[in-house]
Amino acid sequence: MPIAVDVDVMLARRKMSVGELADRVGITPANLAVLKNGRAKAVRFATLAALCEVLDCQPGDLLRWEPEEAEDAEDAEDAADAEDAADG
């Protein structure tokens, strides 16, 4: 996915745990983990605003765009490695 999530970076900078952030934002630790690990397909603006308020940051500190080319190259390399392994 071309959107990278840097919640873990801000957590480290603020010396805050995932559980504490989840409590203060009002979401479950599981849902925060989904977002933090980049598996979320969407995020509500209200949740993003709450994250920014609690972490004292801007949305751009939590989310950034990365070109898909890097992912496509990695996927192609992984596929080639798998094919080589299958060929024995």
N, CA, C and O of each residue as an XYZ file, in Angstrom:
352
protein
N       0.851     -1.182      0.000
C       0.000      0.000      0.000
C       0.891      1.237      0.000
O       1.881      1.276      0.731
N       0.570      2.222     -0.783
C       1.438      3.393     -0.884
C       1.353      4.363      0.300
O       2.131      5.316      0.357
N       0.436      4.147      1.239
C       0.360      4.997      2.429
C       1.033      4.261      3.585
O       0.607      3.177      3.982
N       2.088      4.871      4.112
C       2.803      4.292      5.254
C       2.309      4.965      6.524
O       2.053      6.169      6.536
N       2.175      4.194      7.586
C       1.675      4.690      8.865
C       2.833      4.727      9.859
O       3.513      3.723     10.073
N       3.048      5.896     10.463
C       4.159      6.079     11.394
C       3.691      6.315     12.830
O       4.320      7.067     13.574
N       2.598      5.678     13.213
C       2.103      5.822     14.582
C       3.157      5.333     15.570
O       3.347      5.939     16.625
N       3.842      4.244     15.237
C       4.850      3.708     16.150
C       5.994      4.693     16.385
O       6.557      4.742     17.479
N       6.337      5.475     15.364
C       7.389      6.485     15.505
C       6.955      7.540     16.518
O       7.730      7.924     17.394
N       5.708      8.007     16.394
C       5.214      9.031     17.316
C       5.051      8.467     18.725
O       5.287      9.172     19.706
N       4.651      7.207     18.832
C       4.560      6.575     20.155
C       5.928      6.567     20.835
O       6.036      6.876     22.022
N       6.955      6.220     20.095
C       8.302      6.191     20.656
C       8.750      7.593     21.062
O       9.339      7.782     22.126
N       8.465      8.566     20.210
C       8.857      9.946     20.521
C       8.154     10.460     21.777
O       8.731     11.228     22.547
N       6.923     10.039     21.976
C       6.147     10.503     23.128
C       6.293      9.578     24.336
O       5.731      9.832     25.401
N       7.067      8.487     24.148
C       7.262      7.493     25.219
C       5.918      7.019     25.777
O       5.684      7.023     26.985
N       5.049      6.613     24.853
C       3.691      6.207     25.200
C       3.459      4.786     24.691
O       3.972      4.411     23.637
N       2.697      4.007     25.429
C       2.388      2.641     25.005
C       1.166      2.635     24.084
O       0.388      3.588     24.045
N       1.023      1.544     23.352
C      -0.144      1.375     22.485
C      -1.416      1.390     23.327
O      -2.412      2.002     22.943
N      -1.383      0.720     24.469
C      -2.554      0.674     25.340
C      -2.963      2.042     25.846
O      -4.148      2.373     25.866
N      -1.981      2.841     26.256
C      -2.286      4.188     26.740
C      -2.870      5.050     25.623
O      -3.844      5.773     25.833
N      -2.270      4.968     24.435
C      -2.781      5.750     23.305
C      -4.207      5.326     22.963
O      -5.074      6.173     22.748
N      -4.447      4.029     22.913
C      -5.792      3.529     22.604
C      -6.812      4.049     23.621
O      -7.897      4.494     23.246
N      -6.458      3.991     24.908
C      -7.360      4.491     25.955
C      -7.647      5.975     25.772
O      -8.798      6.405     25.847
N      -6.606      6.749     25.534
C      -6.774      8.198     25.435
C      -7.513      8.619     24.170
O      -8.203      9.638     24.163
N      -7.369      7.825     23.083
C      -8.055      8.135     21.827
C      -9.483      7.605     21.837
O     -10.367      8.167     21.191
N      -9.703      6.520     22.576
C     -11.039      5.934     22.629
C     -11.281      4.861     21.593
O     -12.405      4.682     21.125
N     -10.204      4.129     21.225
C     -10.349      2.986     20.324
C      -9.730      1.769     21.002
O      -8.997      1.903     21.982
N     -10.024      0.595     20.483
C      -9.472     -0.618     21.084
C      -7.996     -0.765     20.706
O      -7.584     -0.312     19.638
N      -7.207     -1.385     21.563
C      -5.810     -1.647     21.198
C      -5.694     -2.469     19.909
O      -4.753     -2.287     19.137
N      -6.649     -3.370     19.683
C      -6.625     -4.178     18.455
C      -6.799     -3.310     17.220
O      -6.090     -3.486     16.229
N      -7.750     -2.365     17.275
C      -7.951     -1.477     16.126
C      -6.761     -0.544     15.928
O      -6.398     -0.231     14.794
N      -6.160     -0.106     17.012
C      -4.964      0.726     16.899
C      -3.824     -0.078     16.280
O      -3.065      0.450     15.468
N      -3.700     -1.338     16.652
C      -2.657     -2.195     16.081
C      -2.857     -2.377     14.578
O      -1.888     -2.379     13.819
N      -4.106     -2.528     14.148
C      -4.402     -2.654     12.711
C      -3.925     -1.406     11.974
O      -3.311     -1.500     10.911
N      -4.206     -0.249     12.540
C      -3.768      1.011     11.932
C      -2.243      1.119     11.976
O      -1.609      1.426     10.966
N      -1.666      0.871     13.136
C      -0.226      1.016     13.352
C       0.578      0.108     12.426
O       1.648      0.492     11.952
N       0.071     -1.081     12.171
C       0.784     -2.055     11.339
C       0.494     -1.912      9.854
O       0.950     -2.726      9.051
N      -0.266     -0.878      9.478
C      -0.514     -0.611      8.070
C      -1.534     -1.524      7.419
O      -1.585     -1.613      6.192
N      -2.347     -2.204      8.215
C      -3.345     -3.123      7.653
C      -4.717     -2.476      7.508
O      -5.631     -3.091      6.959
N      -4.878     -1.239      7.992
C      -6.173     -0.554      7.913
C      -6.441     -0.129      6.471
O      -5.531      0.298      5.760
N      -7.677     -0.249      6.057
C      -8.087      0.195      4.725
C      -8.608      1.627      4.757
O      -8.713      2.274      3.715
N      -8.933      2.121      5.940
C      -9.473      3.474      6.088
C      -9.268      3.924      7.522
O      -9.054      3.113      8.422
N      -9.340      5.233      7.715
C      -9.300      5.791      9.064
C     -10.256      6.983      9.086
O     -10.235      7.824      8.187
N     -11.079      7.045     10.104
C     -12.006      8.166     10.242
C     -11.231      9.428     10.583
O     -10.241      9.386     11.312
N     -11.692     10.549     10.048
C     -11.048     11.822     10.367
C     -11.126     12.097     11.863
O     -10.200     12.674     12.433
N     -12.210     11.695     12.500
C     -12.342     11.908     13.944
C     -11.260     11.134     14.701
O     -10.705     11.639     15.676
N     -10.960      9.919     14.258
C      -9.910      9.118     14.876
C      -8.550      9.736     14.604
O      -7.712      9.813     15.502
N      -8.324     10.175     13.374
C      -7.063     10.821     13.033
C      -6.868     12.093     13.853
O      -5.770     12.362     14.339
N      -7.930     12.868     14.003
C      -7.862     14.094     14.805
C      -7.545     13.772     16.265
O      -6.737     14.457     16.893
N      -8.175     12.739     16.800
C      -7.921     12.345     18.188
C      -6.483     11.871     18.364
O      -5.844     12.194     19.366
N      -5.969     11.113     17.409
C      -4.575     10.671     17.464
C      -3.636     11.875     17.470
O      -2.679     11.928     18.243
N      -3.923     12.835     16.601
C      -3.083     14.035     16.523
C      -3.155     14.844     17.818
O      -2.145     15.375     18.279
N      -4.339     14.935     18.396
C      -4.493     15.690     19.640
C      -3.693     15.037     20.770
O      -2.947     15.711     21.480
N      -3.854     13.726     20.928
C      -3.184     13.014     22.010
C      -1.666     12.997     21.803
O      -0.906     13.151     22.759
N      -1.229     12.810     20.554
C       0.204     12.736     20.275
C       0.831     14.106     20.006
O       2.041     14.214     19.809
N       0.000     15.147     20.001
C       0.461     16.513     19.747
C       1.280     16.580     18.456
O       2.447     16.971     18.447
N       0.612     16.178     17.361
C       1.288     16.143     16.069
C       0.311     16.500     14.958
O      -0.863     16.767     15.215
N       0.793     16.505     13.744
C      -0.012     16.761     12.553
C      -0.293     15.433     11.841
O       0.449     14.469     12.026
N      -1.363     15.373     11.023
C      -1.643     14.134     10.280
C      -0.444     13.641      9.463
O      -0.225     12.436      9.342
N       0.320     14.568      8.911
C       1.497     14.200      8.128
C       2.601     13.555      8.953
O       3.504     12.927      8.399
N       2.537     13.705     10.269
C       3.496     13.015     11.135
C       3.129     11.548     11.297
O       3.972     10.729     11.663
N       1.874     11.217     11.025
C       1.377      9.843     11.196
C       1.248      9.089      9.884
O       1.383      7.866      9.854
N       0.986      9.813      8.796
C       0.750      9.187      7.499
C       1.663      9.804      6.452
O       1.863     11.019      6.424
N       2.215      8.954      5.589
C       3.015      9.468      4.477
C       2.815      8.570      3.265
O       2.527      7.379      3.381
N       2.976      9.177      2.116
C       2.805      8.469      0.856
C       4.147      7.938      0.384
O       5.152      8.647      0.418
N       4.156      6.679     -0.059
C       5.342      6.076     -0.664
C       4.961      5.577     -2.049
O       3.877      5.020     -2.223
N       5.812      5.763     -3.019
C       5.499      5.275     -4.368
C       5.310      3.759     -4.371
O       5.981      3.032     -3.639
N       4.395      3.307     -5.201
C       4.138      1.862     -5.286
C       5.258      1.128     -5.997
O       5.371     -0.089     -5.849
N       6.085      1.814     -6.756
C       7.169      1.167     -7.491
C       8.051      0.340     -6.578
O       8.461     -0.762     -6.942
N       8.345      0.849     -5.411
C       9.200      0.111     -4.478
C       8.535     -1.198     -4.075
O       9.191     -2.238     -4.019
N       7.225     -1.150     -3.793
C       6.506     -2.374     -3.428
C       6.452     -3.331     -4.599
O       6.645     -4.534     -4.419
N       6.189     -2.819     -5.812
C       6.115     -3.678     -6.985
C       7.448     -4.378     -7.227
O       7.471     -5.558     -7.578
N       8.557     -3.666     -7.042
C       9.875     -4.263     -7.223
C      10.118     -5.349     -6.175
O      10.654     -6.410     -6.496
N       9.730     -5.093     -4.933
C       9.885     -6.093     -3.876
C       9.030     -7.313     -4.161
O       9.487     -8.442     -3.987
N       7.778     -7.099     -4.604
C       6.895     -8.216     -4.921
C       7.469     -9.052     -6.056
O       7.419    -10.281     -6.006
N       8.014     -8.397     -7.080
C       8.599     -9.116     -8.208
C       9.807     -9.917     -7.752
O       9.997    -11.056     -8.178
N      10.626     -9.327     -6.888
C      11.805    -10.025     -6.368
C      11.390    -11.229     -5.525
O      11.989    -12.298     -5.636
N      10.365    -11.062     -4.680
C       9.885    -12.164     -3.867
C       9.341    -13.291     -4.739
O       9.580    -14.465     -4.456
N       8.610    -12.942     -5.799
C       8.059    -13.948     -6.715
C       9.184    -14.697     -7.409
O       9.119    -15.917     -7.558
N      10.228    -13.970     -7.839
C      11.366    -14.624     -8.498
C      12.079    -15.562     -7.537
O      12.473    -16.662     -7.925
N      12.249    -15.143     -6.293
C      12.893    -15.999     -5.290
C      12.074    -17.267     -5.056
O      12.630    -18.360     -4.944
N      10.750    -17.117     -4.982
C       9.870    -18.274     -4.771
C       9.960    -19.219     -5.957
O       9.982    -20.437     -5.782
N      10.014    -18.665     -7.165
C      10.113    -19.482     -8.367
C      11.439    -20.238     -8.400
O      11.477    -21.418     -8.750
N      12.524    -19.559     -8.035
C      13.827    -20.207     -7.977
C      13.843    -21.342     -6.966
O      14.421    -22.397     -7.224
N      13.209    -21.132     -5.815
C      13.153    -22.144     -4.786
C      12.343    -23.352     -5.252
O      12.684    -24.494     -4.941
N      11.273    -23.093     -5.996
C      10.429    -24.181     -6.499
C      11.170    -24.999     -7.556
O      10.978    -26.211     -7.663
N      12.011    -24.331     -8.331
C      12.769    -25.024     -9.385
C      13.865    -25.915     -8.790
O      14.352    -26.843     -9.436
N      14.236    -25.609     -7.553
C      15.145    -26.462     -6.821
C      16.553    -26.187     -7.018
O      17.401    -26.863     -6.435
